[in-house]
Structures are given as structure tokens and as C-alpha cells.
Amino acid sequence: MKMDKILDWIEKIVVWALTGLLIFVGLGRFPLSPTSLLDFADSLYYFAVAIVVCPKTPIGFYKRLLLCFLSFLYGVWMKLI
């Protein structure tokens, strides 16, 4: 029982750290002089993944997995990963 609490605590720390890191990277990829909406694709990608990964987002487990998979495919397609 105690091990479950420790693992839950570690999971929360890792997920919040990942969310913060993705938001930080999204801010870093924000274009300074955009010429079109396509320039915002990199930044919006990292923000969207941060929203999906965030533990406070009220979506089900399977929908979260599907969105993570789709965002991974989009990241590979746009050469962000």
C-alpha cells in the first residue's frame, strides 16, 4: 500500500514536470516575426501536447492515448520529434 502512494507521488511529479517542460518549449518555439499561421504550428503543437499530458485535463484514458498517438504522428510528420 505504501509503495502505491510513493509511485503515485512520483507519477504526479513526472507528469507536472513534463507539462511544464512542454509549455516552456512551446514558448521557446513561438515565432518572433510570423508571416502566416503556419509559423505557429510548432508552438501550438507543444501547447496541445502539454494540454493532453496535463493530469487535470478531463478526458478519458483511451481518448488521452488516442490524442497522444495522433500528436506523436503529427510531430513525426512535421519533423518536430
C-alpha positions as CSV (number, residue, x, y, z in Angstrom):
1,M,0.0,0.0,0.0
2,K,2.8,2.4,0.8
3,M,4.6,1.6,-2.4
4,D,1.4,2.6,-4.4
5,K,1.4,6.0,-2.7
6,I,5.1,6.5,-3.5
7,L,4.6,5.6,-7.1
8,D,1.5,7.9,-7.4
9,W,3.6,10.7,-5.9
10,I,6.4,10.1,-8.4
11,E,3.9,9.9,-11.3
12,K,2.4,13.3,-10.4
13,I,5.9,14.9,-10.2
14,V,6.9,13.5,-13.6
15,V,3.7,14.4,-15.3
16,W,3.7,18.0,-14.0
17,A,7.4,18.4,-14.9
18,L,6.7,17.1,-18.4
19,T,3.7,19.5,-18.7
20,G,5.9,22.4,-17.6
21,L,8.7,21.4,-20.0
22,L,6.3,21.2,-22.9
23,I,4.9,24.6,-22.2
24,F,8.4,26.0,-21.8
25,V,9.5,24.5,-25.2
26,G,6.3,25.8,-26.8
27,L,7.1,29.3,-25.6
28,G,10.6,29.0,-26.9
29,R,9.3,27.9,-30.4
30,F,6.9,30.9,-30.6
31,P,7.8,32.9,-33.7
32,L,9.1,36.4,-33.3
33,S,8.1,37.7,-36.7
34,P,5.4,35.4,-38.1
35,T,4.4,35.6,-41.7
36,S,1.5,33.2,-41.6
37,L,-0.5,30.9,-39.3
38,L,1.8,28.0,-40.3
39,D,4.6,29.7,-38.4
40,F,2.7,29.0,-35.2
41,A,2.4,25.2,-35.9
42,D,5.5,24.2,-33.8
43,S,4.5,26.2,-30.8
44,L,0.9,25.2,-30.9
45,Y,1.9,21.5,-31.2
46,Y,3.8,21.7,-27.9
47,F,1.0,23.5,-26.2
48,A,-1.5,20.9,-27.4
49,V,0.6,18.0,-26.2
50,A,1.0,19.8,-22.8
51,I,-2.8,20.0,-22.5
52,V,-3.2,16.4,-23.3
53,V,-0.5,15.3,-20.9
54,C,-1.7,17.5,-18.1
55,P,-3.3,15.4,-15.3
56,K,-6.1,17.9,-14.8
57,T,-7.4,17.6,-18.3
58,P,-10.9,15.9,-18.0
59,I,-10.6,13.3,-20.8
60,G,-10.8,9.6,-20.5
61,F,-7.8,7.3,-20.6
62,Y,-8.4,5.9,-24.1
63,K,-9.1,9.3,-25.6
64,R,-5.9,10.5,-24.0
65,L,-4.0,7.6,-25.5
66,L,-5.5,8.3,-28.9
67,L,-4.6,12.0,-28.7
68,C,-1.1,11.2,-27.7
69,F,-0.7,8.8,-30.6
70,L,-2.1,11.4,-33.1
71,S,0.1,14.1,-31.7
72,F,3.1,11.8,-31.9
73,L,2.3,11.1,-35.6
74,Y,1.9,14.8,-36.3
75,G,5.2,15.6,-34.6
76,V,7.0,13.0,-36.7
77,W,5.3,14.2,-39.9
78,M,6.2,17.8,-39.2
79,K,9.7,16.8,-38.1
80,L,9.2,18.2,-34.6
81,I,10.3,15.0,-32.9
